[in-house]
């Protein structure tokens, strides 16, 4: 097993990594699903964010340890493939692909169209297609241009969300914050499940570990910056949104409803563009950065056709892999699945993916492979393993809760997951047998 635990070369630095993580966390799901969560629990949405983030952090820390010890491409697939089970790792990657291409990217794109439609009359689906097309073309030119675009959008996003909080706090009324939990304990926990993937996302930076400069230090440092930043923003956004207009007005609505109540007209437009649209744009761009990495490692292991790992001679990018991501997400965008169910579909793959990665972290701590440096990560390996143990049942419980909110969509996702399992075992029979478990290889 090879890795570059101290690599200095790479296209992605600390600021870029933070921008990618924040872009994956703060995205279309925040702006579209906050209102869904408010409908479930009212002002308790702030607590729901905290619960969702707490569960997400339990999975983020062990993932950061693995990313620090073994920086590689497609880490969320390669760690369980190497340390747990190649079959389980493939199923997790397959389930994530269904959720991301069928739920995540369409959700982000459609939400972008809805926000633009709030400013000027336009067909939301056309705006979504334009957004997907634009970032497809940006990523065709390489990860460095994509990371630079991500950093610019990140700065504008944080500024816009900060303005929303600063102007919104004086508009908060105590009466709007009572009763705290309108949906009771079940509503609170279900809201946390809906918001879970809104809080997840930073862990996907390990999928570009081969591109990160000095990844052993950069990956855990980037988590230490991005996670507290986003948690603080989320708590304040939920507090301001409900406190300014009330839970009834926010239920099922976007953050634009709250923005209209207290932001001046000029800043309202800036919030829609710099906040909502840039948040969605950073998510779409980050997915286009990361998704082809999964295709590359799956192709390297002989599980999908090698054409999806073929690189463009001019830019060195995986052009056919990017094209596949674009076509699948665009097709899902024009499907009739309701937006709240797109959010549930997005959560299925995210919650399931965490489980095999946590099993990999537990395996590494228990068996201490010869190339594992337990002193390189700032937290005790036993503490990290304990967090991983807690994360597994919590993620499985969230998966069950999400399934109850959209049973038909879950049944469809599960059916496609079974098809993926059948495909894996059929493909495995005809691919060359590996003499050793899958290796952790950095990006060449």
C-alpha positions as CSV (number, residue, x, y, z in Angstrom):
1,X,0.0,0.0,0.0
2,X,1.5,3.3,-1.0
3,X,0.8,6.8,-0.1
4,X,2.5,10.2,0.2
5,X,2.0,11.1,3.8
6,X,4.0,14.3,3.5
7,X,3.6,15.3,-0.1
8,X,4.4,18.9,-0.8
9,X,3.2,18.9,-4.4
10,X,-0.4,19.3,-5.4
11,X,-2.9,21.7,-6.9
12,X,-5.0,22.1,-3.7
13,X,-3.8,24.1,-0.7
14,X,-5.4,24.7,2.7
15,X,-7.5,27.7,1.6
16,X,-8.7,25.7,-1.5
17,X,-9.5,22.7,0.7
18,X,-11.6,24.8,3.1
19,X,-13.4,26.4,0.1
20,X,-14.2,23.0,-1.3
21,X,-15.4,21.7,2.1
22,X,-17.5,24.8,2.8
23,X,-18.9,24.6,-0.7
24,X,-20.0,21.0,-0.2
25,X,-21.5,21.7,3.2
26,X,-23.1,25.1,2.5
27,X,-25.0,24.5,-0.7
28,X,-28.4,24.2,-2.3
29,X,-29.6,21.8,0.4
30,X,-29.2,24.5,3.1
31,X,-31.3,27.0,1.2
32,X,-33.9,24.5,0.0
33,X,-34.2,22.2,3.0
34,X,-34.1,24.6,5.9
35,X,-37.7,25.4,5.3
36,X,-38.5,21.7,5.2
37,X,-36.9,21.2,8.6
38,X,-38.7,24.2,10.0
39,X,-42.0,22.6,8.9
40,X,-41.0,19.5,11.0
41,X,-39.7,21.1,14.2
42,X,-40.4,24.9,14.1
43,X,-37.8,27.1,15.9
44,X,-36.2,23.8,17.0
45,X,-34.4,23.9,13.6
46,X,-31.4,25.5,15.4
47,X,-31.2,22.4,17.7
48,X,-31.8,20.1,14.7
49,X,-28.8,21.7,13.0
50,X,-26.7,21.1,16.1
51,X,-27.8,17.4,16.3
52,X,-27.1,16.8,12.6
53,X,-23.7,18.5,12.9
54,X,-22.8,16.4,16.0
55,X,-23.5,13.2,14.1
56,X,-21.7,14.5,11.1
57,X,-18.6,15.4,13.2
58,X,-18.5,11.8,14.6
59,X,-17.9,10.7,11.0
60,X,-15.7,13.6,10.0
61,X,-13.0,13.1,12.6
62,X,-12.3,9.4,11.7
63,X,-12.4,10.3,8.0
64,X,-9.9,13.1,8.7
65,X,-7.6,10.6,10.4
66,X,-7.7,8.3,7.4
67,X,-7.2,11.2,5.0
68,X,-4.2,12.4,7.1
69,X,-2.6,8.9,7.3
70,X,-3.4,7.8,3.8
71,X,-3.9,10.8,1.4
72,X,-5.2,9.3,-1.8
73,X,-7.6,9.7,-4.6
74,X,-11.2,8.4,-4.0
75,X,-10.5,7.9,-0.3
76,X,-14.1,7.2,0.7
77,X,-14.0,4.2,-1.6
78,X,-10.4,3.1,-1.2
79,X,-10.3,3.1,2.6
80,X,-13.1,0.5,3.1
81,X,-11.9,-1.4,-0.1
82,X,-8.5,-1.8,1.4
83,X,-9.4,-2.4,5.1
84,X,-12.9,-3.8,5.1
85,X,-14.5,-5.2,2.0
86,X,-14.1,-4.2,-1.7
87,X,-17.7,-5.3,-2.3
88,X,-19.1,-3.0,0.5
89,X,-16.9,-0.2,-0.7
90,X,-18.3,-0.5,-4.2
91,X,-21.9,-0.6,-2.9
92,X,-21.3,2.6,-0.8
93,X,-19.8,4.4,-3.9
94,X,-22.7,3.1,-6.0
95,X,-25.3,4.3,-3.5
96,X,-23.6,7.7,-3.3
97,X,-23.6,8.0,-7.0
98,X,-27.4,7.3,-7.1
99,X,-27.9,9.9,-4.4
100,X,-25.6,12.6,-5.8
101,X,-26.4,12.3,-9.5
102,X,-30.1,11.6,-9.0
103,X,-30.7,13.9,-5.9
104,X,-27.8,16.2,-5.1
105,X,-26.9,17.9,-8.3
106,X,-30.5,18.2,-9.5
107,X,-31.5,19.6,-6.1
108,X,-28.8,22.2,-6.3
109,X,-29.5,23.1,-9.9
110,X,-33.3,23.4,-9.4
111,X,-32.9,25.4,-6.3
112,X,-30.7,27.8,-8.2
113,X,-33.4,28.2,-10.8
114,X,-36.0,29.0,-8.1
115,X,-33.9,31.7,-6.6
116,X,-33.2,33.3,-10.0
117,X,-36.9,33.1,-10.7
118,X,-37.6,35.1,-7.5
119,X,-35.6,38.0,-9.1
120,X,-36.6,37.7,-12.8
121,X,-39.2,35.5,-14.4
122,X,-37.4,32.5,-15.8
123,X,-37.8,28.7,-16.1
124,X,-35.9,27.2,-13.1
125,X,-35.0,24.0,-14.9
126,X,-33.3,26.0,-17.7
127,X,-31.3,27.9,-15.1
128,X,-30.3,24.6,-13.5
129,X,-29.2,23.2,-16.9
130,X,-27.1,26.3,-17.5
131,X,-25.5,26.0,-14.1
132,X,-24.6,22.3,-14.7
133,X,-23.3,23.1,-18.1
134,X,-21.1,25.9,-16.9
135,X,-19.4,24.0,-14.2
136,X,-19.0,21.0,-16.5
137,X,-17.0,23.2,-18.9
138,X,-15.0,24.8,-16.0
139,X,-13.9,21.4,-14.7
140,X,-13.0,20.2,-18.2
141,X,-10.1,22.6,-17.9
142,X,-8.7,21.0,-14.8
143,X,-8.8,21.0,-11.0
144,X,-6.7,24.1,-10.6
145,X,-9.1,26.4,-12.5
146,X,-12.0,24.7,-10.7
147,X,-10.4,25.2,-7.3
148,X,-9.7,28.9,-8.1
149,X,-13.3,29.5,-9.0
150,X,-14.3,27.7,-5.8
151,X,-12.2,30.0,-3.7
152,X,-13.7,33.2,-5.3
153,X,-17.2,31.9,-4.8
154,X,-16.4,30.9,-1.2
155,X,-15.3,34.4,-0.2
156,X,-18.5,35.9,-1.7
157,X,-20.6,33.3,0.0
158,X,-19.3,33.9,3.5
159,X,-19.7,37.6,3.0
160,X,-23.4,37.3,1.9
161,X,-24.3,34.9,4.7
162,X,-22.6,37.2,7.2
163,X,-24.7,40.1,5.9
164,X,-27.9,38.0,6.3
165,X,-27.0,37.4,10.0
166,X,-25.9,41.0,10.8
167,X,-29.1,42.6,9.3
168,X,-31.3,39.8,10.6
169,X,-30.5,39.6,14.3
170,X,-32.1,43.0,15.1
171,X,-35.3,41.7,13.3
172,X,-35.6,38.6,15.6
173,X,-38.7,38.6,17.8
174,X,-38.8,36.4,20.9
175,X,-42.5,35.4,20.2
176,X,-41.4,33.8,16.9
177,X,-39.2,31.4,18.8
178,X,-42.0,29.8,20.8
179,X,-42.9,27.0,21.1
180,X,-39.4,25.7,20.5
181,X,-40.3,22.2,19.2
182,X,-43.6,22.3,17.3
183,X,-43.2,18.7,16.0
184,X,-42.1,17.1,19.3
185,X,-39.1,14.8,19.7
186,X,-40.0,12.8,16.5
187,X,-40.2,16.0,14.5
188,X,-36.9,17.3,15.9
189,X,-35.0,14.0,15.1
190,X,-36.6,13.8,11.6
191,X,-35.6,17.4,10.9
192,X,-32.0,16.5,12.0
193,X,-32.1,13.6,9.5
194,X,-33.3,15.9,6.7
195,X,-30.5,18.4,7.6
196,X,-27.8,15.7,8.0
197,X,-26.5,15.9,4.5
198,X,-26.6,19.7,4.7
199,X,-24.0,19.3,7.5
200,X,-22.0,16.5,5.8
201,X,-19.7,17.3,2.9
202,X,-16.2,18.1,4.4
203,X,-15.4,14.4,4.4
204,X,-15.4,14.3,0.6
205,X,-12.1,16.3,0.5
206,X,-10.3,13.0,1.2
207,X,-11.4,12.0,-2.3
208,X,-8.9,14.4,-3.7
209,X,-6.2,13.7,-1.2
210,X,-3.8,13.0,-4.0
211,X,-4.2,16.5,-5.2
212,X,-3.8,18.2,-1.8
213,X,-0.5,19.8,-0.9
214,X,1.0,18.3,2.3
215,X,-2.2,16.4,2.8
216,X,-1.1,14.8,6.1
217,X,-1.4,18.3,7.7
218,X,-3.7,20.1,5.4
219,X,-6.7,17.7,5.6
220,X,-7.2,17.8,9.4
221,X,-6.4,21.5,9.5
222,X,-9.0,22.2,6.8
223,X,-11.6,20.3,8.8
224,X,-10.7,22.3,12.0
225,X,-11.4,25.5,10.1
226,X,-14.4,24.6,8.0
227,X,-16.5,22.7,10.5
228,X,-16.7,25.3,13.3
229,X,-17.2,28.0,10.7
230,X,-20.2,26.3,9.1
231,X,-21.7,25.2,12.4
232,X,-21.7,28.8,13.6
233,X,-23.2,30.1,10.3
234,X,-26.0,27.4,10.4
235,X,-27.0,28.1,13.9
236,X,-27.2,31.8,13.2
237,X,-29.0,31.4,9.9
238,X,-31.7,29.2,11.5
239,X,-32.1,31.5,14.4
240,X,-32.5,34.6,12.2
241,X,-34.8,32.9,9.6
242,X,-37.3,31.7,12.2
243,X,-36.9,34.5,14.6
244,X,-37.6,37.2,12.0
245,X,-40.7,35.9,10.3
246,X,-41.9,32.9,12.4
247,X,-41.9,29.2,11.9
248,X,-45.3,29.2,10.1
249,X,-44.0,31.7,7.4
250,X,-40.7,29.8,7.0
251,X,-42.2,26.3,6.8
252,X,-41.4,24.7,3.5
253,X,-40.0,28.0,2.2
254,X,-36.5,29.1,1.2
255,X,-34.3,31.6,3.1
256,X,-35.4,34.3,0.6
257,X,-38.7,34.6,2.5
258,X,-36.8,35.7,5.6
259,X,-34.4,37.9,3.6
260,X,-37.4,39.8,2.2
261,X,-38.5,40.7,5.7
262,X,-35.4,42.7,6.8
263,X,-32.8,43.1,4.0
264,X,-32.9,46.3,1.9
265,X,-33.8,45.7,-1.7
266,X,-30.2,46.1,-2.9
267,X,-28.8,43.7,-0.3
268,X,-31.7,41.3,-0.9
269,X,-30.5,40.8,-4.5
270,X,-26.9,40.5,-3.3
271,X,-28.0,37.8,-0.9
272,X,-29.8,35.8,-3.5
273,X,-26.8,36.0,-5.9
274,X,-23.9,36.0,-3.4
275,X,-25.5,33.8,-0.8
276,X,-28.0,31.4,-2.4
277,X,-26.6,31.1,-5.9
278,X,-23.0,31.1,-4.9
279,X,-23.7,28.5,-2.2
280,X,-25.3,26.3,-4.8
281,X,-22.6,27.0,-7.3
282,X,-19.8,26.0,-4.9
283,X,-21.7,22.7,-4.2
284,X,-22.1,21.9,-7.9
285,X,-18.5,22.8,-8.7
286,X,-17.2,20.7,-5.8
287,X,-19.2,17.7,-6.9
288,X,-17.8,18.0,-10.4
289,X,-14.3,18.2,-8.9
290,X,-14.8,15.1,-6.8
291,X,-17.2,12.7,-8.6
292,X,-14.8,11.9,-11.5
293,X,-12.2,10.8,-8.9
294,X,-14.5,7.9,-7.9
295,X,-14.8,6.9,-11.5
296,X,-11.1,6.9,-11.9
297,X,-10.4,4.6,-8.9
298,X,-13.3,2.3,-9.9
299,X,-11.9,2.0,-13.4
300,X,-8.4,1.4,-12.0
301,X,-9.9,-1.5,-10.0
302,X,-11.6,-2.9,-13.1
303,X,-15.1,-2.3,-11.9
304,X,-16.3,0.1,-14.6
305,X,-15.1,0.6,-18.2
306,X,-11.7,2.3,-18.4
307,X,-13.1,4.9,-20.8
308,X,-14.5,6.8,-17.8
309,X,-10.9,7.3,-16.5
310,X,-9.5,8.4,-19.8
311,X,-7.8,11.8,-19.6
312,X,-7.9,14.8,-22.0
313,X,-4.5,15.3,-23.6
314,X,-4.7,19.1,-23.4
315,X,-6.0,19.6,-19.8
316,X,-5.3,16.2,-18.2
317,X,-8.9,16.0,-17.1
318,X,-11.2,13.0,-17.0
319,X,-13.5,14.3,-19.8
320,X,-15.6,11.2,-20.3
321,X,-16.1,10.8,-16.5
322,X,-17.2,14.4,-16.3
323,X,-19.5,14.0,-19.2
324,X,-21.2,11.0,-17.5
325,X,-21.7,13.0,-14.3
326,X,-23.2,15.9,-16.4
327,X,-25.6,13.7,-18.5
328,X,-26.9,11.8,-15.5
329,X,-27.5,14.9,-13.3
330,X,-29.1,16.8,-16.2
331,X,-31.5,13.8,-16.9
332,X,-32.4,13.7,-13.2
333,X,-33.0,17.5,-13.2
334,X,-35.9,17.2,-15.7
335,X,-37.4,14.2,-13.8
336,X,-40.7,14.7,-11.8
337,X,-39.2,14.0,-8.4
338,X,-40.4,16.7,-5.8
339,X,-37.6,18.9,-4.4
340,X,-38.1,17.7,-0.8
341,X,-37.7,14.1,-2.0
342,X,-34.6,15.0,-3.9
343,X,-33.2,16.0,-0.5
344,X,-34.1,12.7,1.0
345,X,-32.5,10.9,-1.9
346,X,-29.3,12.9,-1.3
347,X,-29.3,11.8,2.3
348,X,-29.5,8.1,1.6
349,X,-26.2,7.8,-0.1
350,X,-24.4,10.1,2.4
351,X,-25.6,8.2,5.5
352,X,-24.7,4.8,3.9
353,X,-21.3,5.9,2.7
354,X,-20.2,6.8,6.2
355,X,-20.6,3.3,7.6
356,X,-17.9,1.4,5.7
357,X,-15.5,4.4,6.1
358,X,-16.0,4.2,9.9
359,X,-15.4,0.4,9.8
360,X,-12.1,1.2,8.0
361,X,-11.1,3.7,10.7
362,X,-11.9,1.2,13.4
363,X,-9.8,-1.5,11.6
364,X,-6.8,0.8,11.3
365,X,-6.9,1.8,15.0
366,X,-7.3,-1.8,16.1
367,X,-4.8,-3.5,13.8
368,X,-2.3,-0.6,13.4
369,X,-0.9,-1.3,9.9
370,X,2.9,-0.8,9.7
371,X,2.6,2.4,7.7
372,X,0.0,3.9,10.1
373,X,1.6,6.8,12.1
374,X,-0.7,7.2,15.2
375,X,1.2,10.4,16.3
376,X,0.5,12.3,13.1
377,X,-3.1,13.0,14.0
378,X,-3.8,15.4,16.9
379,X,-6.4,13.2,18.6
380,X,-6.0,9.8,20.3
381,X,-6.6,6.9,18.0
382,X,-8.9,5.3,20.7
383,X,-11.0,8.4,20.9
384,X,-11.3,8.5,17.1
385,X,-12.3,4.8,17.0
386,X,-14.9,5.5,19.7
387,X,-16.4,8.3,17.5
388,X,-16.4,5.9,14.6
389,X,-18.3,3.2,16.7
390,X,-20.9,5.8,17.6
391,X,-21.2,7.1,14.1
392,X,-22.3,3.8,12.6
393,X,-25.6,3.2,14.4
394,X,-26.5,6.9,14.3
395,X,-26.0,7.0,10.5
396,X,-28.0,3.8,10.1
397,X,-30.8,5.3,12.3
398,X,-30.8,8.5,10.2
399,X,-31.0,6.3,7.1
400,X,-34.1,4.6,8.5
401,X,-35.7,8.0,9.4
402,X,-35.1,9.4,6.0
403,X,-36.6,6.3,4.5
404,X,-39.8,6.9,6.4
405,X,-40.0,10.5,5.0
406,X,-39.8,9.3,1.4
407,X,-40.5,5.5,1.3
408,X,-41.1,5.3,-2.4
409,X,-37.8,7.1,-3.2
410,X,-36.0,4.9,-0.7
411,X,-37.4,1.8,-2.3
412,X,-36.2,3.0,-5.7
413,X,-32.7,3.8,-4.2
414,X,-32.6,0.4,-2.5
415,X,-33.6,-1.3,-5.7
416,X,-30.8,0.4,-7.6
417,X,-28.4,-0.5,-4.8
418,X,-29.3,-4.2,-5.3
419,X,-28.7,-3.8,-9.0
420,X,-25.3,-2.4,-8.2
421,X,-24.6,-5.4,-6.1
422,X,-25.5,-7.8,-8.9
423,X,-23.4,-5.8,-11.3
424,X,-20.4,-5.9,-8.9
425,X,-20.4,-9.6,-8.6
426,X,-21.0,-10.1,-12.3
427,X,-18.2,-7.7,-13.2
428,X,-15.9,-9.3,-10.6
429,X,-16.1,-12.6,-12.3
430,X,-14.7,-11.3,-15.5
431,X,-12.1,-8.8,-14.3
432,X,-8.5,-9.9,-13.7
433,X,-8.0,-11.2,-10.2
434,X,-6.0,-9.0,-7.9
435,X,-3.2,-10.7,-6.0
436,X,-3.6,-8.3,-3.1
437,X,-6.3,-6.0,-1.7
438,X,-6.8,-2.6,-3.4
439,X,-4.0,-0.2,-2.7
440,X,-4.1,3.4,-1.7
441,X,-2.5,5.3,-4.5
442,X,-2.1,9.0,-4.7
443,X,-3.0,11.0,-7.8
444,X,-0.1,10.7,-10.3
